[in-house]
Amino acid sequence: MAEQQNKLVLAVLQEEDYDGTVTALNQHGFFVTKLSSSGGFLRKKNITILVGVESSRYVELMDLLKGRAGRRKKVMYATPAMMPGVHLEAAVSAVPIQVDTGGATVFTLQLEGLDKI
């Protein structure tokens, strides 16, 4: 029977997802190394985490990442745009809109070895 290779997972998370994601990973016995990074398109602050994982626990790791840092819907409140010179201060209320947020980019590499020393 062929030996399954261990993996190195690099996950680029939005900064707001970092604490909850790493806490959940640590609670499930995954050790994480953090690298600060920033996105190229929106120049938002990101966090890249490195996780060495045994092949047998890879699916568990991916499920945790999806649950904590995956895409989700969020309700935000926006004030409607007004024409210049129009003032309806008390009559205008914020309008709820649903936006996509979160999401992670995950790279998975095969490892020749995974040693914790």
DSSP file (Angstrom, degrees, kcal/mol; ACC not computed):
  #  RESIDUE AA STRUCTURE BP1 BP2  ACC     N-H-->O    O-->H-N    N-H-->O    O-->H-N    TCO  KAPPA ALPHA  PHI   PSI    X-CA   Y-CA   Z-CA
    1    1 A M              0   0    0      0, 0.0     2,-0.2     0, 0.0     0, 0.0   0.000 360.0 360.0 360.0 131.8    0.0    0.0    0.0
    2    2 A A        -     0   0    0      1,-0.1     2,-0.3     0, 0.0     0, 0.0  -0.459 360.0-115.5 -72.9 139.2    1.4    3.4   -1.0
    3    3 A E        -     0   0    0     -2,-0.2     2,-0.3     1,-0.1    -1,-0.1  -0.579  28.2-124.0 -74.9 131.5    2.1    5.9    1.8
    4    4 A Q        -     0   0    0     -2,-0.3     2,-0.2     1,-0.1    51,-0.2  -0.572  26.5-123.1 -75.6 137.8   -0.1    9.0    1.7
    5    5 A Q        -     0   0    0     -2,-0.3   107,-0.1    49,-0.1     2,-0.1  -0.560  19.3-122.9 -81.7 145.2    1.9   12.2    1.6
    6    6 A N        -     0   0    0    105,-0.5   105,-2.9    -2,-0.2     2,-0.3  -0.335  30.1-133.0 -76.8 168.4    1.4   14.9    4.2
    7    7 A K  E     -AB  53 110A   0     46,-2.8    46,-2.9   103,-0.2     2,-0.5  -0.896  11.4-145.3-130.0 153.3    0.4   18.4    3.0
    8    8 A L  E     -AB  52 109A   0    101,-2.7   101,-2.7    -2,-0.3     2,-0.5  -0.986  22.7-160.4-113.4 121.1    1.3   22.0    3.6
    9    9 A V  E     -AB  51 108A   0     42,-2.9    42,-2.3    -2,-0.5     2,-0.6  -0.902   8.1-168.8-106.7 125.7   -1.7   24.3    3.4
   10   10 A L  E     -AB  50 107A   0     97,-2.9    97,-3.3    -2,-0.5     2,-0.5  -0.968  11.8-175.0-109.3 117.0   -1.2   28.0    2.8
   11   11 A A  E     -AB  49 106A   0     38,-2.4    38,-2.7    -2,-0.6     2,-0.7  -0.963  16.1-153.2-119.4 123.1   -4.5   29.8    3.4
   12   12 A V  E     -AB  48 105A   0     93,-3.2    93,-1.8    -2,-0.5     2,-0.3  -0.856  25.9-177.6 -96.1 112.5   -4.8   33.5    2.7
   13   13 A L  E     -A   47   0A   0     34,-3.3    34,-2.3    -2,-0.7     2,-0.2  -0.710  33.1-103.6-108.9 156.2   -7.6   34.8    5.0
   14   14 A Q  E >>  -A   46   0A   0     89,-0.5     3,-1.9    -2,-0.3     4,-0.6  -0.582  38.5-116.8 -71.5 145.0   -9.2   38.2    5.4
   15   15 A E  G >4 S+     0   0    0     30,-1.6     3,-1.2     1,-0.3     4,-0.5   0.853 113.4  59.6 -54.0 -38.3   -7.8   39.8    8.6
   16   16 A E  G 34 S+     0   0    0      1,-0.3     4,-0.3     2,-0.1    -1,-0.3   0.712 105.3  49.8 -66.2 -19.4  -11.2   39.8   10.2
   17   17 A D  G <> S+     0   0    0     -3,-1.9     4,-1.9     1,-0.1    -1,-0.3   0.538  88.2  88.2 -93.0  -8.4  -11.4   36.0    9.9
   18   18 A Y  H <X S+     0   0    0     -3,-1.2     4,-2.8    -4,-0.6     5,-0.3   0.939  84.3  46.7 -61.4 -55.2   -8.0   35.3   11.4
   19   19 A D  H  > S+     0   0    0     -4,-0.5     4,-2.3     1,-0.2     5,-0.2   0.927 116.4  42.8 -58.0 -50.7   -8.8   35.1   15.2
   20   20 A G  H  > S+     0   0    0     -4,-0.3     4,-2.0     1,-0.2    -1,-0.2   0.878 115.9  49.4 -64.2 -38.0  -11.8   32.8   14.9
   21   21 A T  H  X S+     0   0    0     -4,-1.9     4,-2.5     2,-0.2    -2,-0.2   0.947 113.4  43.9 -67.4 -49.0  -10.2   30.6   12.3
   22   22 A V  H  X S+     0   0    0     -4,-2.8     4,-2.8    -5,-0.2     5,-0.2   0.881 111.9  53.9 -67.2 -37.4   -7.0   30.1   14.2
   23   23 A T  H  X S+     0   0    0     -4,-2.3     4,-2.3    -5,-0.3    -1,-0.2   0.939 111.1  45.9 -59.8 -46.4   -8.8   29.5   17.5
   24   24 A A  H  X S+     0   0    0     -4,-2.0     4,-1.1     2,-0.2    -2,-0.2   0.910 113.2  49.5 -63.6 -42.8  -10.9   26.8   15.9
   25   25 A L  H ><>S+     0   0    0     -4,-2.5     5,-2.7     1,-0.2     3,-0.6   0.930 111.7  48.2 -62.3 -45.3   -7.9   25.2   14.3
   26   26 A N  H ><5S+     0   0    0     -4,-2.8     3,-1.7     1,-0.2    -1,-0.2   0.888 107.0  56.4 -62.4 -39.6   -5.9   25.2   17.6
   27   27 A Q  H 3<5S+     0   0    0     -4,-2.3    -1,-0.2     1,-0.3    -2,-0.2   0.769 108.0  49.2 -63.3 -24.7   -8.9   23.7   19.4
   28   28 A H  T <<5S-     0   0    0     -4,-1.1    -1,-0.3    -3,-0.6    -2,-0.2   0.248 126.6 -99.4 -99.2  11.7   -8.8   20.8   16.9
   29   29 A G  T < 5S+     0   0    0     -3,-1.7     2,-0.4     1,-0.3    -3,-0.2   0.633  76.3 137.8  86.3  14.6   -5.1   20.2   17.3
   30   30 A F      < -     0   0    0     -5,-2.7     2,-0.4    -6,-0.2    -1,-0.3  -0.802  44.1-143.5 -94.7 135.4   -3.8   22.0   14.3
   31   31 A F        -     0   0    0     -2,-0.4    21,-0.5    21,-0.3     2,-0.4  -0.824  19.2-161.0 -98.8 136.9   -0.7   24.2   14.7
   32   32 A V        -     0   0    0     -2,-0.4     2,-0.4    19,-0.1    19,-0.2  -0.928  15.1-158.0-125.4 138.9   -0.6   27.4   12.6
   33   33 A T  E     -C   50   0A   0     17,-2.1    17,-2.7    -2,-0.4     2,-0.4  -0.971  21.5-144.2-112.4 132.9    2.2   29.8   11.5
   34   34 A K  E     -C   49   0A   0     -2,-0.4     2,-0.4    15,-0.2    15,-0.2  -0.793  17.3-178.0-102.7 136.3    1.1   33.3   10.7
   35   35 A L  E     -C   48   0A   0     13,-2.9    13,-3.3    -2,-0.4     2,-0.3  -1.000  24.6-131.1-126.8 131.1    2.5   35.5    7.9
   36   36 A S  E     +C   47   0A   0     -2,-0.4     2,-0.3    11,-0.2    11,-0.2  -0.597  38.4 158.6 -79.4 143.2    1.2   39.1    7.4
   37   37 A S  E     -C   46   0A   0      9,-2.0     9,-2.5    -2,-0.3     2,-0.4  -0.946  29.2-137.3-152.7 169.6    0.3   40.0    3.8
   38   38 A S  E     -C   45   0A   0     -2,-0.3     7,-0.2     7,-0.2     2,-0.1  -0.995  25.6-110.4-137.7 146.9   -1.8   42.4    1.9
   39   39 A G        -     0   0    0      5,-3.0     4,-0.1    -2,-0.4     7,-0.0  -0.372  14.6-144.4 -75.2 151.3   -4.0   42.0   -1.2
   40   40 A G  S    S+     0   0    0      2,-0.1    -1,-0.1     3,-0.1     0, 0.0   0.865  91.6  43.0 -82.7 -38.5   -3.1   43.3   -4.5
   41   41 A F  S    S+     0   0    0      1,-0.1    -1,-0.1     3,-0.1    -2,-0.0   0.974 133.2  14.6 -77.8 -56.1   -6.5   44.4   -5.9
   42   42 A L  S    S-     0   0    0      2,-0.1    -1,-0.1     3,-0.0    -2,-0.1   0.483  92.8-132.6 -97.3  -3.9   -8.2   46.0   -2.9
   43   43 A R        +     0   0    0      1,-0.2     2,-0.2    -4,-0.1    -3,-0.1   0.830  50.4 157.7  53.1  35.7   -5.0   46.4   -0.9
   44   44 A K        -     0   0    0      1,-0.1    -5,-3.0    -6,-0.0     2,-0.3  -0.600  49.9 -98.3 -86.6 151.5   -6.8   45.0    2.1
   45   45 A K  E     - C   0  38A   0     -2,-0.2   -30,-1.6    -7,-0.2     2,-0.3  -0.528  47.4-178.8 -72.5 130.9   -4.9   43.5    5.0
   46   46 A N  E     -AC  14  37A   0     -9,-2.5    -9,-2.0    -2,-0.3     2,-0.4  -0.809  21.0-141.3-122.1 164.7   -4.7   39.7    4.8
   47   47 A I  E     -AC  13  36A   0    -34,-2.3   -34,-3.3    -2,-0.3     2,-0.5  -1.000  10.9-155.6-126.3 129.6   -3.2   37.1    6.9
   48   48 A T  E     -AC  12  35A   0    -13,-3.3   -13,-2.9    -2,-0.4     2,-0.4  -0.921  12.6-164.5-104.3 127.1   -1.6   34.0    5.4
   49   49 A I  E     -AC  11  34A   0    -38,-2.7   -38,-2.4    -2,-0.5     2,-0.5  -0.885   8.3-151.0-112.2 145.6   -1.4   30.9    7.6
   50   50 A L  E     -AC  10  33A   0    -17,-2.7   -17,-2.1    -2,-0.4     2,-0.4  -0.951  16.2-179.9-112.2 131.1    0.7   27.9    7.1
   51   51 A V  E     -A    9   0A   0    -42,-2.3   -42,-2.9    -2,-0.5     2,-0.5  -0.972  17.6-153.6-135.8 119.2   -0.5   24.5    8.4
   52   52 A G  E     -A    8   0A   0    -21,-0.5     2,-0.4    -2,-0.4   -21,-0.3  -0.800  28.2-179.4 -86.3 129.8    1.3   21.2    8.1
   53   53 A V  E     -A    7   0A   0    -46,-2.9   -46,-2.8    -2,-0.5     2,-0.1  -0.989  31.4-118.7-138.9 139.9   -1.3   18.5    8.1
   54   54 A E    >   -     0   0    0     -2,-0.4     3,-2.1   -48,-0.2     4,-0.4  -0.488  35.1-117.6 -68.4 144.6   -1.3   14.7    8.0
   55   55 A S  G >  S+     0   0    0      1,-0.3     3,-1.2   -51,-0.2     4,-0.4   0.834 113.1  61.9 -54.7 -35.3   -3.2   13.4    4.9
   56   56 A S  G 3  S+     0   0    0      1,-0.2    -1,-0.3     2,-0.1     4,-0.2   0.691 109.3  41.3 -66.9 -17.9   -5.7   11.7    7.1
   57   57 A R  G <> S+     0   0    0     -3,-2.1     4,-2.2     1,-0.1    -1,-0.2   0.329  84.5 100.4-110.9   6.2   -6.8   15.0    8.6
   58   58 A Y  H <> S+     0   0    0     -3,-1.2     4,-2.5    -4,-0.4     5,-0.2   0.906  82.2  49.3 -60.2 -45.6   -6.8   17.2    5.4
   59   59 A V  H  > S+     0   0    0     -4,-0.4     4,-2.3     1,-0.2    -1,-0.2   0.899 110.2  52.1 -62.9 -40.6  -10.6   17.0    4.9
   60   60 A E  H  > S+     0   0    0      2,-0.2     4,-2.1     1,-0.2    -1,-0.2   0.920 110.0  49.1 -60.0 -44.8  -11.1   18.1    8.6
   61   61 A L  H  X S+     0   0    0     -4,-2.2     4,-2.4     1,-0.2    -2,-0.2   0.934 111.1  48.8 -60.5 -47.6   -8.8   21.0    8.1
   62   62 A M  H  X S+     0   0    0     -4,-2.5     4,-2.5     1,-0.2    -1,-0.2   0.880 109.3  52.9 -63.0 -38.2  -10.5   22.1    4.9
   63   63 A D  H  X S+     0   0    0     -4,-2.3     4,-2.3     2,-0.2    -1,-0.2   0.908 109.6  49.0 -62.8 -41.9  -14.0   21.9    6.6
   64   64 A L  H  X S+     0   0    0     -4,-2.1     4,-1.9     2,-0.2     5,-0.3   0.912 111.3  49.5 -63.9 -42.5  -12.8   24.1    9.5
   65   65 A L  H  X S+     0   0    0     -4,-2.4     4,-3.0     1,-0.2     5,-0.4   0.927 112.3  47.6 -62.6 -44.4  -11.4   26.7    7.0
   66   66 A K  H  X S+     0   0    0     -4,-2.5     4,-1.1     1,-0.2    -1,-0.2   0.900 113.0  49.1 -62.8 -40.5  -14.6   26.7    5.0
   67   67 A G  H  < S+     0   0    0     -4,-2.3    -1,-0.2    -5,-0.2    -2,-0.2   0.821 124.0  28.3 -70.0 -31.8  -16.7   27.1    8.2
   68   68 A R  H  < S+     0   0    0     -4,-1.9    -2,-0.2    -5,-0.2    -3,-0.2   0.768 137.2  18.9-101.2 -31.2  -14.6   29.9    9.7
   69   69 A A  H  < S+     0   0    0     -4,-3.0    34,-1.7    -5,-0.3    -3,-0.2   0.311  93.4 116.0-126.5   6.9  -13.2   31.8    6.7
   70   70 A G  S  < S-     0   0    0     -4,-1.1    33,-0.5    -5,-0.4    31,-0.1  -0.187  77.1 -73.8 -74.8 170.4  -15.3   30.7    3.8
   71   71 A R        +     0   0    0     31,-0.3     2,-0.3    33,-0.1    31,-0.2  -0.336  61.0 164.5 -62.9 143.0  -17.6   33.0    1.7
   72   72 A R  E     -D  101   0B   0     29,-2.3    29,-2.7    -3,-0.1     2,-0.3  -0.967  37.3-103.5-153.8 165.8  -20.8   34.1    3.5
   73   73 A K  E     -D  100   0B   0     -2,-0.3     2,-0.4    27,-0.2    27,-0.2  -0.733  33.6-174.0 -94.6 144.9  -23.5   36.6    3.2
   74   74 A K  E     -D   99   0B   0     25,-2.3    25,-2.8    -2,-0.3     2,-0.6  -0.999  21.4-130.4-139.5 139.5  -23.6   39.7    5.5
   75   75 A V  E     +D   98   0B   0     -2,-0.4     2,-0.3    23,-0.2    23,-0.2  -0.809  29.7 177.8 -93.3 126.1  -26.2   42.4    5.9
   76   76 A M  E     -D   97   0B   0     21,-2.9    21,-3.2    -2,-0.6     2,-0.5  -0.873  24.3-128.4-121.4 157.8  -24.9   45.9    5.8
   77   77 A Y  E     -D   96   0B   0     -2,-0.3     2,-0.4    19,-0.2    17,-0.1  -0.931  24.9-174.3-113.2 125.9  -26.8   49.1    6.0
   78   78 A A  E     -D   95   0B   0     17,-2.7    17,-3.7    -2,-0.5    15,-0.0  -0.921  23.4-129.0-119.9 142.2  -26.4   51.8    3.4
   79   79 A T        -     0   0    0     -2,-0.4    15,-0.1    15,-0.2     3,-0.1  -0.770  37.4-110.2 -86.6 129.9  -27.8   55.3    3.2
   80   80 A P        -     0   0    0      0, 0.0     2,-0.2     0, 0.0    -1,-0.1  -0.273  35.4-105.9 -60.0 144.8  -29.4   56.0   -0.1
   81   81 A A        -     0   0    0      1,-0.0     2,-0.3    -3,-0.0    -3,-0.0  -0.494  36.6-152.0 -71.6 139.0  -27.6   58.4   -2.3
   82   82 A M        -     0   0    0     -2,-0.2     3,-0.1    -3,-0.1    -1,-0.0  -0.819  19.8-105.6-112.3 151.9  -29.3   61.8   -2.5
   83   83 A M    >   -     0   0    0     -2,-0.3     3,-2.1     1,-0.1    -1,-0.0  -0.464  53.5 -86.5 -69.5 147.2  -29.2   64.4   -5.3
   84   84 A P  T 3  S+     0   0    0      0, 0.0    -1,-0.1     0, 0.0     3,-0.1  -0.299 115.5  20.0 -56.4 134.4  -27.0   67.4   -4.6
   85   85 A G  T 3  S+     0   0    0      1,-0.3     2,-0.5    -3,-0.1    -2,-0.1   0.299  94.4 117.0  90.2  -9.9  -28.9   70.0   -2.7
   86   86 A V    <   -     0   0    0     -3,-2.1     2,-0.5     2,-0.0    -1,-0.3  -0.808  42.2-172.1 -95.4 129.5  -31.6   67.7   -1.4
   87   87 A H        +     0   0    0     -2,-0.5     0, 0.0    -3,-0.1     0, 0.0  -0.952  23.1 153.8-126.3 110.9  -31.8   67.3    2.4
   88   88 A L     >  +     0   0    0     -2,-0.5     4,-1.6     1,-0.1     3,-0.2  -0.420  16.4 161.2-127.1  54.7  -34.1   64.7    3.9
   89   89 A E  T  4 S+     0   0    0      1,-0.2     3,-0.3     2,-0.2    -1,-0.1   0.866  73.1  28.4 -49.4 -57.8  -32.3   64.2    7.1
   90   90 A A  T  4 S+     0   0    0      1,-0.2    -1,-0.2     3,-0.0    -2,-0.0   0.752 117.4  58.2 -81.0 -23.9  -34.9   62.6    9.3
   91   91 A A  T  4 S+     0   0    0     -3,-0.2     2,-0.5     2,-0.0    -1,-0.2   0.695  91.4  78.7 -81.4 -19.0  -37.0   60.9    6.5
   92   92 A V     <  -     0   0    0     -4,-1.6     2,-0.3    -3,-0.3   -13,-0.0  -0.794  59.1-177.9 -97.7 126.4  -34.1   58.8    5.1
   93   93 A S        -     0   0    0     -2,-0.5   -15,-0.1     1,-0.1     2,-0.1  -0.816  36.8 -87.3-116.7 162.5  -33.2   55.6    6.9
   94   94 A A        -     0   0    0     -2,-0.3   -15,-0.2   -15,-0.1    -1,-0.1  -0.375  39.2-137.1 -67.3 144.0  -30.4   53.1    6.1
   95   95 A V  E     -D   78   0B   0    -17,-3.7   -17,-2.7    -2,-0.1     2,-0.3  -0.890  15.1-125.4-105.9 128.1  -31.4   50.4    3.7
   96   96 A P  E     +D   77   0B   0      0, 0.0     2,-0.4     0, 0.0   -19,-0.2  -0.564  32.5 179.4 -73.9 132.4  -30.3   46.8    4.4
   97   97 A I  E     -D   76   0B   0    -21,-3.2   -21,-2.9    -2,-0.3     2,-0.5  -0.981  24.4-130.1-130.7 146.5  -28.3   45.2    1.6
   98   98 A Q  E     +D   75   0B   0     -2,-0.4     2,-0.3   -23,-0.2   -23,-0.2  -0.836  30.5 179.1 -99.1 127.8  -26.8   41.8    1.4
   99   99 A V  E     -D   74   0B   0    -25,-2.8   -25,-2.3    -2,-0.5     2,-0.3  -0.905  30.5-112.9-126.2 154.3  -23.2   41.5    0.4
  100  100 A D  E     +D   73   0B   0     -2,-0.3     2,-0.3   -27,-0.2   -27,-0.2  -0.684  43.9 167.1 -81.0 138.1  -20.7   38.7    0.0
  101  101 A T  E     +D   72   0B   0    -29,-2.7   -29,-2.3    -2,-0.3     2,-0.0  -0.903  33.3  29.5-142.7 171.6  -17.9   38.7    2.5
  102  102 A G        +     0   0    0     -2,-0.3   -31,-0.3   -31,-0.2   -32,-0.2  -0.280  51.6 150.1  75.3-161.7  -15.1   36.4    3.7
  103  103 A G        -     0   0    0    -34,-1.7   -89,-0.5   -33,-0.5     2,-0.3   0.015  28.6-139.2 106.3 145.4  -13.5   33.8    1.6
  104  104 A A        -     0   0    0    -91,-0.1     2,-0.6    -2,-0.1   -91,-0.2  -0.969   8.8-135.3-135.3 149.8  -10.0   32.4    1.6
  105  105 A T  E     -B   12   0A   0    -93,-1.8   -93,-3.2    -2,-0.3     2,-0.5  -0.949  28.9-164.4-104.6 124.0   -7.5   31.4   -1.0
  106  106 A V  E     -B   11   0A   0     -2,-0.6     2,-0.4   -95,-0.2   -95,-0.2  -0.934  11.6-170.1-119.3 127.2   -6.0   28.0   -0.2
  107  107 A F  E     -B   10   0A   0    -97,-3.3   -97,-2.9    -2,-0.5     2,-0.5  -0.946   8.1-162.0-111.2 133.4   -2.9   26.5   -1.7
  108  108 A T  E     -B    9   0A   0     -2,-0.4     2,-0.4   -99,-0.2   -99,-0.2  -0.974   7.9-174.9-120.8 124.9   -2.1   22.8   -0.9
  109  109 A L  E     -B    8   0A   0   -101,-2.7  -101,-2.7    -2,-0.5     2,-0.3  -0.911  26.2-119.7-117.8 143.3    1.4   21.4   -1.4
  110  110 A Q  E     -B    7   0A   0     -2,-0.4     2,-0.4  -103,-0.2  -103,-0.2  -0.620  30.4-147.2 -77.6 139.7    2.6   17.8   -1.1
  111  111 A L        -     0   0    0   -105,-2.9  -105,-0.5    -2,-0.3     3,-0.1  -0.852  18.3-153.9-109.4 144.1    5.3   17.4    1.6
  112  112 A E  S    S+     0   0    0     -2,-0.4     2,-0.3     1,-0.3    -1,-0.1   0.749  86.5   4.9 -80.8 -26.1    8.1   14.9    1.5
  113  113 A G        -     0   0    0     -3,-0.1     2,-0.3  -107,-0.0    -1,-0.3  -0.994  53.1-163.3-154.7 155.2    8.2   15.1    5.3
  114  114 A L        +     0   0    0     -2,-0.3     2,-0.4    -3,-0.1  -107,-0.0  -0.852  23.5 170.1-142.5 103.0    6.4   16.6    8.3
  115  115 A D        -     0   0    0     -2,-0.3     2,-0.7     2,-0.0    -2,-0.0  -0.950  22.7-159.4-120.4 133.7    8.3   16.6   11.5
  116  116 A K              0   0    0     -2,-0.4    -2,-0.0     1,-0.1     0, 0.0  -0.943 360.0 360.0-109.3 110.1    7.5   18.3   14.7
  117  117 A I              0   0    0     -2,-0.7    -1,-0.1     0, 0.0    -2,-0.0   0.395 360.0 360.0-119.4 360.0   10.7   18.6   16.7
